[in-house]
Amino acid sequence: MTNWAKSSHDSATPKIEYKKICPIGWYKTEIVYADADNKHESTEASTEFVMVYEHTKDKFKAFIKSIPSANLLDEWSKEYLDDELMQPKIKKWINEYFDRKTDDIGQKLESDLIKIVRHIAQDPYQSAPEYHSFEQRETYDLDKIAYKVIDFSSRLKYEYLDKEFSQPETLWKVFYKSLIRFETAVDAAIRNIINPKPEGETTPVVILPLERRDKELNEVEKEEVKKRDGYACLCCGVNTKGKLQIDHIKPFSMGGETSKENSQTLCVTCNKCKGQNEIDFRCNTTKLSIPKNLDLSLISEGEKAIKALTRVLNFFYHCKAVSKIDWEVYTYTYNIYLYPSNNPEWLLQHKAELLKLIKNKLGCHAEYINVNTMK
């Protein structure tokens, strides 16, 4: 195991002590998606890890110890976080307990604190997340993998690294975030095996995450995303250009990258409804294992019925589940067509609620609702 590492994106970056970038442990945080009434009935949980380093261990302990006595507001336990509430508090905690210059490794400190606070806020006993000591550093020695694949063909090497990177219960994704960056790290180790450095110089073991970009894409990239998404909101379908915005699929505040791959086109209303929640409306199949409650607060009075229904149903399934909605004027029937693999039974139990919504809040006459799955 080597003692030093440096950033992969800048060969001139000063070397950093290995102990500063190799975790000694991690906190396991779990955030439960609340139902529409915020009663915290578990429908879907997200488990993430907060890396702890030798120089941050005591700082995290002190921070976590202070949280239960901080009288956390209920908003921290909700699925949708309010930026105006969150950001000032996070900055205050960092200034009080951490040093951003030395402790914000990979610029993930803000998102790590959010994970910890939400975990504690959602726990009825406000318990700290579970800490795990990192006893398996040798498991993540790149040299061992480099020796394993050094004589592989390009295809076999890719398949092996893809399988290794995707192994459950490992931390490769925490260290490198993407397969291509993991491959780059292994290739660097292979080059150092083939052309050993002079005595005294060492092989990098862990490559620091690339510096995060600005919070927003530039104007050219935004235009490319809108063009890719057909100049329409991927949730409700509205195509009024002046109302379209670029949304982080995984929120920036939760560690989401500012990239075209992590971006989607939403209208102002759908973007506001999504808030600090990770929903990929490019995906047509729900990732939920059981249904959430139907949230009828995501619409405004007087909205066009088909657009409003599409938004409500796509948020209900946490994806772009609706293929289309037809209106039969003579029978006062709404026909809802879902993409395959989205269980129509989840929606059928809410037919009465939907009919009441259409009549009372949207001001449209409706007698029947049919739910179909596209073939």
C-alpha positions in Angstrom: 0.0 0.0 0.0 1.5 3.3 -1.0 1.6 6.5 1.0 0.8 9.3 -1.4 -1.8 10.1 -4.0 -2.6 13.0 -6.3 -5.5 14.3 -8.3 -6.0 12.7 -11.7 -7.1 15.9 -13.4 -3.9 17.9 -12.8 -0.5 16.3 -12.8 0.9 19.4 -11.2 -1.3 19.2 -8.2 0.7 18.9 -5.0 0.9 15.4 -3.5 -1.5 14.7 -0.6 -0.9 12.4 2.3 -2.5 9.0 1.8 -4.1 9.1 5.3 -5.8 12.3 4.3 -7.7 10.7 1.4 -8.1 7.1 2.5 -11.1 6.7 4.8 -10.8 5.1 8.2 -14.5 4.5 8.4 -17.9 5.6 7.3 -21.4 6.4 8.5 -24.3 4.6 7.0 -27.2 6.9 6.5 -30.7 6.0 5.5 -33.4 8.4 4.3 -37.0 7.2 4.0 -39.2 8.8 1.4 -42.2 10.2 3.2 -45.7 9.7 1.9 -47.7 12.6 0.5 -49.0 13.6 3.9 -45.5 13.5 5.4 -46.5 10.9 8.0 -43.2 9.0 7.3 -44.8 5.7 6.4 -41.9 3.9 4.6 -42.4 3.5 0.9 -38.8 3.7 -0.3 -35.5 4.2 1.5 -32.2 5.5 0.2 -29.0 4.3 1.8 -25.8 6.3 1.4 -22.4 6.4 3.0 -20.5 9.3 4.5 -16.7 8.8 4.4 -14.7 9.6 7.5 -11.0 10.4 7.5 -8.4 10.4 10.2 -8.5 14.2 10.4 -12.3 14.5 10.3 -13.3 11.7 12.7 -13.5 13.8 15.8 -15.2 16.7 13.9 -18.0 14.4 12.7 -18.4 13.1 16.3 -18.8 16.6 17.7 -21.2 17.6 14.9 -23.4 14.5 15.3 -23.5 14.9 19.0 -24.8 18.4 18.7 -27.7 17.6 16.3 -30.3 16.1 18.7 -30.0 19.2 21.0 -30.4 21.6 18.0 -34.2 21.2 17.9 -34.3 20.1 14.3 -37.2 21.5 12.3 -39.7 19.1 10.9 -38.6 20.3 7.4 -35.4 18.3 7.6 -37.3 15.0 7.8 -39.4 15.7 4.7 -38.8 14.3 1.3 -38.6 17.8 -0.3 -36.0 20.0 1.4 -36.3 23.8 1.3 -33.1 25.4 0.0 -33.7 28.6 1.9 -33.9 26.7 5.1 -31.1 24.2 4.3 -28.2 26.3 2.9 -27.7 28.8 5.7 -27.8 26.1 8.3 -25.3 23.9 6.5 -22.8 26.8 6.1 -23.1 27.6 9.8 -22.4 23.9 10.7 -19.3 23.8 8.4 -17.9 27.0 9.9 -18.5 25.8 13.4 -17.3 22.2 13.2 -15.1 21.9 10.1 -12.4 23.5 8.0 -13.7 23.7 4.4 -10.2 23.9 3.0 -9.0 20.6 4.5 -12.2 18.7 5.2 -14.2 19.2 2.1 -12.7 16.2 0.2 -14.2 15.9 -3.2 -16.5 18.9 -2.3 -19.0 16.5 -0.7 -19.0 17.9 2.8 -22.3 19.8 2.4 -24.1 16.8 1.0 -22.6 14.5 3.7 -23.9 16.8 6.4 -27.4 16.8 4.8 -27.4 13.0 4.7 -26.5 12.8 8.4 -29.0 15.5 9.6 -31.8 14.0 7.5 -31.0 10.5 8.9 -31.2 11.8 12.5 -34.3 14.0 11.8 -36.2 11.0 10.4 -35.3 8.7 13.3 -38.0 8.8 16.0 -35.3 8.6 18.7 -32.9 11.0 16.8 -30.2 8.4 16.8 -26.9 8.9 15.2 -26.2 6.9 12.0 -24.2 3.7 12.4 -20.4 4.1 12.2 -18.3 1.4 10.6 -14.6 1.2 11.0 -12.7 0.7 7.7 -10.6 -2.4 8.3 -10.2 -3.5 4.7 -7.9 -0.9 3.0 -6.1 -3.7 1.3 -9.3 -4.6 -0.6 -8.9 -1.3 -2.4 -5.3 -1.5 -3.5 -5.2 -0.6 -7.2 -1.9 -2.3 -7.7 -3.5 -5.7 -7.0 -6.2 -5.1 -9.6 -3.6 -3.7 -12.1 -1.5 -6.9 -11.8 -4.7 -8.9 -12.3 -5.7 -7.2 -15.6 -2.3 -6.1 -17.0 -2.3 -8.8 -19.7 -6.0 -8.8 -20.4 -7.3 -7.6 -23.8 -9.2 -4.3 -23.8 -12.5 -6.0 -23.8 -11.7 -8.5 -21.0 -10.2 -5.7 -18.9 -13.4 -3.6 -19.3 -15.6 -6.5 -18.4 -13.5 -7.4 -15.3 -13.4 -3.8 -14.1 -17.1 -3.3 -14.8 -17.9 -6.4 -12.7 -15.5 -5.3 -9.9 -16.8 -1.7 -9.9 -20.4 -3.0 -9.6 -19.8 -5.4 -6.7 -22.4 -4.7 -4.0 -21.1 -3.7 -0.5 -17.8 -2.3 -1.9 -16.8 1.3 -1.9 -15.4 1.7 -5.5 -18.3 3.9 -6.4 -17.7 6.1 -3.4 -14.1 6.6 -4.3 -14.4 7.1 -8.1 -18.1 7.8 -8.7 -18.0 6.5 -12.3 -16.7 3.4 -14.1 -14.6 5.5 -16.5 -12.7 7.2 -13.6 -12.1 3.8 -12.0 -10.7 2.5 -15.3 -8.5 5.6 -15.5 -7.1 4.9 -12.0 -6.3 1.3 -12.9 -4.6 2.3 -16.2 -2.4 4.7 -14.2 -1.4 1.9 -11.9 -0.6 -0.4 -14.9 1.6 2.3 -16.4 3.5 2.6 -13.2 4.0 -1.2 -13.1 5.3 -1.2 -16.7 7.5 1.9 -16.2 8.4 1.9 -12.5 9.1 5.3 -11.0 12.5 6.2 -9.5 13.1 5.1 -6.0 11.3 7.4 -3.6 8.4 8.1 -5.9 5.2 6.1 -5.4 2.1 4.9 -7.2 -1.2 6.7 -6.6 -3.7 4.6 -4.8 -6.8 6.7 -4.6 -7.7 9.4 -7.2 -9.5 12.3 -5.7 -12.8 13.2 -7.2 -12.7 15.8 -9.9 -13.4 19.3 -8.8 -17.2 20.0 -9.0 -18.3 22.3 -11.6 -20.5 25.4 -11.2 -24.0 24.7 -10.0 -25.5 25.3 -13.4 -24.6 24.2 -17.0 -23.5 26.9 -19.3 -26.0 28.2 -21.9 -24.7 26.0 -24.7 -25.1 22.9 -22.6 -28.5 23.9 -21.4 -29.6 24.2 -25.0 -28.2 20.8 -25.8 -30.2 19.3 -22.9 -33.4 21.0 -24.1 -32.8 19.8 -27.6 -32.2 16.2 -26.4 -35.4 16.3 -24.4 -37.4 17.6 -27.3 -37.9 21.2 -25.9 -40.6 19.9 -23.5 -41.0 19.2 -19.8 -40.2 15.5 -19.3 -42.7 15.4 -16.5 -45.9 17.1 -17.6 -45.1 17.6 -21.3 -45.5 21.4 -21.5 -43.4 22.9 -24.4 -43.5 26.6 -23.7 -39.8 27.5 -24.1 -40.0 30.4 -21.7 -41.1 28.1 -18.9 -38.5 25.4 -19.3 -35.7 24.9 -16.8 -32.7 22.6 -16.5 -33.0 20.4 -13.4 -30.3 18.3 -11.6 -31.7 14.7 -11.5 -29.7 14.0 -8.4 -29.8 17.4 -6.6 -26.6 19.4 -6.5 -27.0 19.8 -2.8 -27.0 16.1 -2.4 -23.8 15.6 -4.4 -25.3 15.5 -7.9 -22.9 16.4 -10.6 -23.4 19.4 -12.9 -23.4 17.5 -16.2 -25.7 16.8 -19.1 -26.1 13.2 -18.0 -27.4 14.4 -14.6 -29.7 17.0 -16.2 -33.3 17.0 -17.5 -35.7 19.5 -18.9 -38.6 20.5 -16.6 -41.1 23.3 -16.6 -41.1 25.8 -13.7 -44.0 24.1 -11.9 -42.6 20.6 -12.1 -39.1 21.7 -11.1 -40.5 23.4 -8.0 -42.6 20.3 -7.2 -39.6 18.0 -7.5 -37.5 20.1 -5.1 -34.6 18.3 -3.4 -35.7 14.9 -4.6 -34.0 12.5 -7.0 -36.4 11.6 -9.8 -35.3 10.7 -13.3 -38.1 11.6 -15.7 -36.1 10.2 -18.6 -36.9 6.8 -17.1 -40.2 5.1 -18.0 -40.2 2.5 -15.3 -40.8 3.2 -11.6 -38.0 2.2 -9.1 -40.4 2.1 -6.2 -41.2 -1.3 -4.7 -44.5 -0.2 -3.2 -46.7 2.8 -4.1 -46.7 6.1 -2.4 -49.8 8.0 -1.4 -51.2 10.1 -4.3 -50.1 13.7 -3.8 -52.9 16.0 -5.1 -51.2 19.2 -4.0 -48.9 19.2 -7.1 -51.5 21.1 -9.2 -53.0 24.5 -9.3 -56.7 25.3 -9.7 -57.7 25.9 -13.3 -54.8 24.0 -14.9 -55.4 22.0 -18.0 -56.6 18.6 -16.8 -54.3 16.4 -19.0 -51.2 18.3 -18.1 -52.0 18.4 -14.4 -52.9 14.6 -14.3 -49.7 13.7 -16.1 -47.7 15.6 -13.5 -49.5 14.0 -10.5 -49.2 10.5 -11.9 -45.5 10.8 -12.9 -44.7 12.0 -9.4 -46.8 9.2 -8.0 -44.6 6.6 -9.8 -41.4 8.6 -9.4 -40.6 8.4 -13.2 -42.1 9.3 -16.5 -44.7 6.5 -16.2 -47.5 8.1 -18.3 -47.3 7.5 -22.0 -50.4 9.5 -22.9 -53.9 10.5 -21.6 -56.9 10.6 -23.9 -60.2 12.4 -23.2 -63.5 10.9 -24.6 -65.8 13.9 -24.8 -69.0 12.0 -25.3 -68.5 9.6 -22.4 -66.7 12.0 -20.1 -63.9 9.4 -19.8 -60.2 9.9 -19.2 -58.0 7.0 -20.6 -54.6 6.8 -18.9 -51.9 4.8 -20.7 -48.9 3.8 -18.6 -45.5 2.5 -19.9 -44.9 -1.2 -19.3 -43.7 -2.3 -15.8 -45.7 0.4 -14.0 -48.3 -1.4 -12.0 -51.8 0.0 -13.0 -53.3 -1.5 -9.8 -51.4 1.2 -7.8 -53.4 3.8 -9.6 -56.8 2.1 -9.8 -57.3 2.3 -6.1 -57.2 6.1 -6.4 -59.8 6.5 -9.2 -62.3 8.2 -6.9 -59.7 10.7 -5.7 -58.7 11.5 -9.3 -62.3 12.0 -10.4 -62.9 14.4 -7.5 -59.7 16.2 -8.4 -60.8 16.7 -12.0 -64.2 17.9 -11.1 -63.5 20.1 -8.1 -60.0 21.5 -8.6 -59.6 21.4 -12.4 -63.2 22.4 -13.2 -63.7 19.6 -15.8 -66.6 17.1 -16.0 -65.5 13.5 -15.7 -67.5 10.3 -15.0 -65.0 7.5 -15.7 -61.2 6.8 -15.6 -59.6 3.9 -17.4 -56.0 2.8 -16.7 -54.2 0.9 -19.4 -50.7 -0.4 -19.9 -49.0 0.2 -23.3 -47.9 -2.9 -25.2 
